[in-house]
């Protein structure tokens, strides 16, 4: 789901039209406007935990999710732009036939989002997983242009992913599949939001990485810039080195499993992983190449950062 940058200026690469840029800017203003507190059913005030949306030529449409231990609510907001015939939604969860089957990190399950939106909007609405949309964008315009067989991983709040084979996005028949994030890397491991234990994303997401460091050192924040600065200022701390090495070990195990199945030419990583790239990138490659994890040994592994960054999902949605 589109999360616009806040630094001003155009949000799109050169190949995205001014028409779409206008829609994105209206969406950006709506998202800022709707980051307000909300009084819930338990009579407490919450700021939105998640604010997201998509932009078409006529409307920007957003979803706000408020959540506490006893309360989940979502609200939509809209703004008219221009006429349109179709719009596409990249969504962070398992989707099929216009329905969100599950989105663990949002607490959403079996939500007929397209059906609900069509009550208000009469144009055609398409729905796809956000990581798969981002993979399509990177293949068409980004770092995967030169490769027929590749893997895209979005490592941030969770671990989204997609596989490109012979230039085409791979998907299952009844559900899209390729849920790399919920492959098991630790038997009887940490409880995942999906209800299973030991899922890849509970060990490899950047959110968990930041949380572990913050909790261990009582930093009281998971702000990426704060966590990164703390790491850079405490590189000789043995306990911190252990946390980083453990994260790299778990991440490399999960990625090696994907490599052993697909043998991709290249891997593209999106999400907030790149924020810690100067700390994690080299150790990750070394672990993959020297850690006795790959069935077919390699002299090198091509790992690239997503060129289109946070815009990849919305750009890829235009390709479905």
C-alpha positions, 0 to 999 in steps of 0.5 A, a space after each residue: 500500500 502506497 506510503 508517500 515520502 514527506 520530503 516534498 517534490 515529485 513522488 514518482 520516477 520519470 516514467 510515471 506521469 504528472 497525472 499520477 503524480 497529482 493523484 499521489 500528492 492528493 493522497 499524501 495530503 489526505 494521509 497527513 490529514 487523517 493521522 489524528 487520534 480517535 476515541 475507540 469503543 473502550 473510551 480511549 484515544 488512539 492514533 492510527 497504527 496504520 494509515 495507507 491508501 491508493 491513488 487513481 485518476 479520480 480518487 485517492 482512497 485511504 484506510 485507517 486502522 486503530 488497534 489496541 489489545 481489545 479494539 480494532 477499527 478501520 475507516 475510509 477517507 476519499 478525495 475526488 481527483 478526476 475521471 477513471 476507468 480502473 484502479 489497482 490496490 497493492 495490499 500488505 497481506 494474502 489476497 485473492 479475487 478481490 478479498 483480503 484473506 488475511 493480513 496478520 500485521 494489520 489484524 484483518 481477515 476475510 475482508 471483501 475490500 473490493 466489494 466494499 469499495 465498489 459500493 461507492 466507486 463504480 470503476 473496475 478495482 484490482 487487488 494484489 499483494 504489495 510485495 508482488 506489485 513491488 516485484 513487478 515494478 522492479 522487474 519493469 523499471 528497477 533493479 531486476 530489468 536485466 534478469 529473467 529469474 529473480 526473487 524480490 524480498 520486502 524486509 521491513 515490518 514483516 517479510 514480503 516476497 515474490 518470485 519471477 521465473 522466465 520473466 513472469 510473476 509466479 502465483 498459485 491457483 487458488 491463492 497467490 502463495 509464495 509466503 516466504 515470510 511464513 516458512 519455518 526457520 526455528 522449530 517451536 520458535 517465536 510465536 508469529 502473528 499468523 499463529 504459527 511458531 518460528 516463522 521467517 519474518 519473526 526472526 528476519 523483519 527489520 521491525 523485530 531487529 530494531 525491537 530486540 536492540 531497543 528492548 535489550 538496551 532500554 532505548 524506548 524507541 524503534 526509530 530506525 535512525 536512532 537504532 542505527 546511530 546506537 549501533 554505529 556508536 557501540 560497535 565494540 559492544 559484544 552483546 550488540 555484536 551477538 544480536 546482529 550476528 544472530 539476526 544475520 544467521 536467521 536472515 541468511 537461513 531463510 534466504 538460503 532456503 529460497 535460493 535453494 528452491 529457485 536458484 535466482 539470478 538476482 535478489 532484490 531487497 526492498 523495505 527498511 532493510 536498506 536503511 541498515 544496509 551498510 551494517 547488514 549487507 556485507 555480513 549477509 552476503 558472507 553468511 550466504 557464501 561461506 555458511 554452508 547453507 547453499 546446496 549449489 555453491 556460488 562464487 557470488 550472489 547478486 543482491 540489489 536494493 530496490 531502486 523504486 523504494 517505497 513507490 514500488 508497490 503503487 507503481 507495480 499495481 499499475 502493471 497488474 
